Structures are given as C-alpha cells and as structure tokens.
Amino acid sequence: MAHRDQRPLSEMPFWISLLLVLSLALQIFWYGMHQPAEIHTEPLPEAPNKQILEVLSFGEPEILSRILMLWLQAFDNQPGVSLPFTRLDYADLTNWLQVISDLDPNSQYPFFSASHLYTQIDNRDQQIKMLNFIHHNFLLKPNKRWRWMAHATIFAQHRLNDVDLATDYAGLLRKNAIGRNVPHWAQQMEITLLEVRGEYQSASLFIGGLLDSKHITDPHELVFLNQRLKSIRKKSLNTK
C-alpha cells in the first residue's frame, strides 16, 4: 500500500519543487551569513583556602577532595574546545593539587596526576613544577609516597636528561623512605645514578654500606649486590 502511495518526483507540481529549492537555498544562505559563536576558554581559577573548603565540605573533606580532583582533571575539556595542558597556569595547578591533597592526605591521586598526566608536555619549567610538588609532599609522608618520588627520579633521568637532579631525588629516597613497605630497588636507585655519573667510589661505598648494615637478608639480592660491587670496582680500576 505504501509503495502505491509514493509518487515520482516528476509528477509533483512545479511550485512545490520550486519551494523546496528555495527553502534549501535560504538555509544555505542563512548558515553562511551566521558565523559560529567565538569560543572562549576559561583560565584555571585560583585555588581557595583549605579552611574554606573544609567548611564547605560539611565534615566530609575526603569526598570533596575527590570531587575537586575530578573537576580539575576535566578542566581541560571546556565547551567546544579541548584546552592543552600547556595553556594551564601551572602555579595555580600546583596550588589546586596541593589543596586537594591537604583535604585528603591519604589520597594518592593528586600525585598520580602530577607525575603521569601533567608532566606529559614539552615544557621543562612546567614539568619541574610538578616534580617540585611531588618532592615537597614526599618529604611529608616518605613511606607512603615513595613511589611518586621514584617516578620523579626516573622522569628526571630519562625525560629531562638531568642526572644530577635524578641523583638528588634518589638520595632523598634512600635517606627518607626507610619503611618496611619500601622496596629495596627504590632505596638503591642512587647506585645506578652514581654509576652513570662515573662516581664509582661513591657507588662502591654505598653498596658496601648496604651489605654491612645487615638490613638486606634476601640471598638473591645479596648475590646481586656483591656482583654489582665487583662490577663497579672493576670499572673504577679501568678509569684510573
């Protein structure tokens, strides 16, 4: 029935065809005369005071911390535009990450975002701001935040090509992250970096101190460290 009700376009009255053509032309003209509205990007606002946020949290600062972290992570996606991280003010961004972390000191997400998200740009100054944020907060809770300092150490060495900065970070790990939950490889990152810098004597003294401390009891790790010590001493002799 539906097929019989359909009529060929050629049988339609001329005025209807003309009306369709004129309507289409009018639509094209209308859209051509009206340019899309200009898209404005909003800058990241300044982070509010922690005490103000605690009042606004109504006794649930941890929940507010998560909400703010989700808002901050989505801030680069504004209506009609995706804002590059390089357009963010990293001083304000650091303040937001800090106040979010202060609201929930047990949360690891601000440090994950700083180390894995906001460092993925080609801007050393902004990257350093994120590493400084991690560095500062690591010293507050070294046995809970050691993994972010370890990541900062690796980032400084391989992304920034700054072995000196990486060695400083590794030294902070060794001196401060001394809890039983901290793996030995994190505490021993300084050995590799001292070796990279050609400071074989310092690396040898470091390994010797570890072996003499009796803190390492795993037989496989002891064998590894002794082999490493022999290798470094051999390199030291070859450079003389």
N, C-alpha and C positions, 0 to 999 in steps of 0.2 A: 504494500500500500504506500509505504514511504517513498519507494522508488518511482511509482507512478505520479506522486505529487510533485516530484522535482521537475523543474523546467530548465531548458538550456538557457545560457546567458543571452544568446542572440534573440530570444523571444521576449526578453524584458523590455519595457518601454524605454525609449531613448532618454526621457527626462530622469528616470531612476538611475540609469548608468551615468548620466552627466552629474547627478547629485553625489553619487559615490566617488567619482573622480575629483569633484570639487572639495568634498569633505576630506579626502586623503591629502590633497594639495594644501588645504587650510591647516591640517595638522602638521604637515612638514614645515610650513611657513611659521606656525606658532612656536614649535620647538626650536626652530632656527633663530627666532628673534629673542628667545629667552635663554640666556646662558646659565649654566649651573651655578648655584649659590657658592660663593667663595668659602672654602673650608678653612676654619681657624683651629689651630692647635693650642691647647691649654698648657701652660707651664706647670710643672710639679709644684704644688703649694708648699710653703714651709711647714715642717713638722711641728705639731703642737707640743706643749709642755707635757711631760709624763704625768704630772699630778692632775692636770686637767683631764687627761684620758682615763686615769684611774677613777675619777669621779663619774665620768660618762659611762664607764664600764659596769656600774651598779654592782660592784663586788665580783665581777667576772672578767678580770684583766686578760686571762688566757684566751677566752673566747674573742674578746675584742682584738687581741694580738693576731689571731688567725684571720679575722675579717679584714683587718688592715693589710695583712700580708697579701691576701687575695686581691684586694683593691690595688695595691701597689704593683703587683705583678701584671695586672691587667691594664695599668695606666697607659702603656704604650699603644694600646688599641683604642683610639678615640673615634667617635662617629665620623665615618667617611675617610679615615686616614690611619695608617699604621706608623706610629712615631718611632724613628730609630733610637736605640739606646744612646747614641752619641748626642742626641738633641736634649737629653735629660741633664739637669744640673746635678752633677754627682756629689756636690757638697750637700744639697738638700736630700738627695737619695740616701746618702750615708746617714744623715740625721733621722730619716724615716726608718731605716733598718735598725738604727740604734734604739729608738724609742719602742719599736715593735719587739726587739729583743728584751728590753728592760721590762716590758709588760709581762713577758713570759720567759724568764731566764732559762727554762728547761727546753725551750724550743730550739731546734737545730735549723729550722727552715730559713731564717734570715742569712745564716752563714752559707747554706747551700746556694741560695740565690746570689749572694755576693761572689762566691767562688766559681760557680758553674754557669751563671746567667749573665750577670752584669760585667764580667771580665771578658766576655766574648765580643770585644770591639777592638778596633785598631787605633787605640789612643792610650799611650803609656801613662799619662797623668791620671786619667780616669781609672785605669787598671790599678795603679798604685794606691789610689783612694780606697778601693775595695780591699786590697791586701792590708792596708793600714787598719781598716775596720776589723778584719779578721785577727790581725796581730794584737790589737788592743783588747779585744774580747777574749782571745785565747788566754792571755795572762790573768784574766779574772777567774776562769774556770779551766785550767790547763788539762786536767784529767778527763774532762767531759768534751772539750773542744779541740783535742789534739789532732783529729783527722782533718780539720779545716786548715790547721797550721801546716800539716804535712802536705796538703794540696797546694797551699800557698808556696811552700818550698819548691815543689815540683814545677809550679807555674813560673816562679821567678827564674828557675834554671833553664827551662825549655822554651817558654814563651817570651820571656823578657830577655833571655840570654844574659842574665845578671847573676853570675856565680857567687859574687860577694854577698849579694842580698840573700840568695838561697842559703849560703853557709851561715849567715846570721840567723835566719829562721830555724835552720836545723840545730844550731846551738841552743836556741831558746827551747826547742822541743826536748833536747837532751837534758837541759837543766831543770825544766819545769814540769814536763809530762812524765811523772815518775810513778804513777799509779799502776797497780797490777793489771788493770784492763788495757794499758797502753802496750801495743806490741813492740817487740824488740826492734823490728825493722824501722819503725818510726823514730825510735831513740838513736838508731845507728845511721841515720841518713847523713849525718855530718861526716862520717868516714869517707863515703863516696865523694862528697864535695871537696873535702880536703885533698883527696887523691886527684881529683880533676884540677885543682889549683896547683898541684905539684908539691903540696906540703906533706911530704911522705913521713917526715919525722913526727909531725903532729898527729897524723893518722895512726902511726905505729904506737905512739903513746896512748892514744885514745883506745885502741883495741887492747893494748896491754892492761890498761886500767879496767876495762870491762872483764877481762879474764881474771884479774887479781881480785876483783870485787866479789866474786863467787855468787853474784846475782843470777847469772845465766847457768842453768843446770841441764838444759836440753843437750844430750850428747851430740846430736847432728849439728846444732848451732855452734857448739864448742869446736867441733871439727872444722866447720866452715870458717869461724873466726881465726883459728890457728892457720888455716890455709891462706886466708886473706892477709894475715900478718906477714907470713913468709913472702907472699907476692909483693906486698908494699915495700918490705925491706929490700927485696931484690931490685925493685925499681929505684929505690933510693941509692943503692950502691952503683947502679948503672948511670945515674945522673952525676956522680961525682967525677 
